[in-house]
């Protein structure tokens, strides 16, 4: 009789551990889903807000002001265009234009 109670008690403990683990995991998943939903809503709200656009003086591409690469007070669309502008300015100083 003692052995049967031991095994029944052990089974109850194992069952309780499994149930508690599932509930904890479920709560964590719900929290992650809630956080992901909040982030998606924030991203959607930010995407709906119009951003000022600039035009690159080298290639003519329009780009968001937040992504500008600055050089000598001028906004470029990329490091490549900023380097091209510097190269052109250097060549102009060499050739005296």
C-alpha positions in Angstrom: 0.0 0.0 0.0 2.9 2.3 0.8 4.4 1.8 -2.6 1.2 2.6 -4.4 0.9 5.8 -2.5 4.5 6.7 -3.3 3.9 6.2 -7.1 0.6 8.0 -7.0 2.2 10.9 -5.2 5.1 11.0 -7.6 2.7 11.0 -10.6 0.8 13.9 -9.0 4.0 15.9 -8.5 5.2 15.2 -12.1 1.7 16.2 -13.4 1.8 19.4 -11.3 5.3 20.3 -12.6 4.2 19.8 -16.2 1.0 21.9 -15.8 2.9 24.7 -14.1 5.5 24.6 -16.8 2.9 24.9 -19.6 1.1 27.8 -17.8 4.4 29.6 -17.4 5.4 29.0 -21.0 1.9 30.1 -22.2 2.2 33.3 -20.1 5.6 34.1 -21.6 4.3 33.5 -25.2 1.4 35.8 -24.5 3.7 38.5 -23.3 5.9 38.1 -26.3 2.9 38.3 -28.7 1.7 41.5 -26.8 5.1 43.1 -27.1 5.3 42.2 -30.8 1.9 43.6 -31.4 2.9 46.9 -29.7 6.1 47.1 -31.8 4.1 46.5 -35.0 1.6 49.2 -34.0 4.4 51.6 -33.2 6.2 50.8 -36.5 2.9 51.3 -38.4 2.3 54.6 -36.8 5.8 55.8 -37.6 5.5 54.6 -41.2 2.3 56.7 -41.6 4.1 59.8 -40.4 5.4 61.7 -43.5 9.1 62.3 -43.4 10.9 65.2 -45.1 12.6 64.1 -48.3 15.9 65.5 -49.7 17.4 65.1 -53.2 21.0 64.1 -53.6 23.0 66.7 -55.5 25.2 64.0 -57.1 22.8 61.4 -58.4 19.4 63.1 -58.0 17.9 60.3 -55.8 15.3 61.3 -53.3 15.8 60.0 -49.8 14.5 60.5 -46.2 16.2 63.3 -44.3 16.9 60.9 -41.4 19.1 58.8 -43.7 21.2 61.7 -45.0 25.0 61.4 -45.1 26.4 64.8 -44.4 29.5 66.3 -45.9 30.5 70.0 -45.8 26.9 71.0 -44.8 25.4 69.2 -47.8 23.2 66.1 -47.5 24.0 63.1 -49.7 22.1 59.9 -50.2 25.2 57.7 -49.5 28.8 57.6 -48.7 29.5 56.9 -52.4 27.8 60.1 -53.5 29.6 62.1 -50.8 32.9 60.7 -52.0 32.0 61.5 -55.6 31.2 65.1 -54.6 34.6 65.4 -52.8 36.4 63.9 -55.8 34.7 66.4 -58.1 35.5 69.3 -55.8 39.1 68.2 -55.6 39.4 67.9 -59.4 37.8 71.4 -59.8 40.5 72.9 -57.5 43.2 71.1 -59.5 41.9 72.3 -62.9 41.1 75.8 -61.6 37.4 75.8 -62.5 
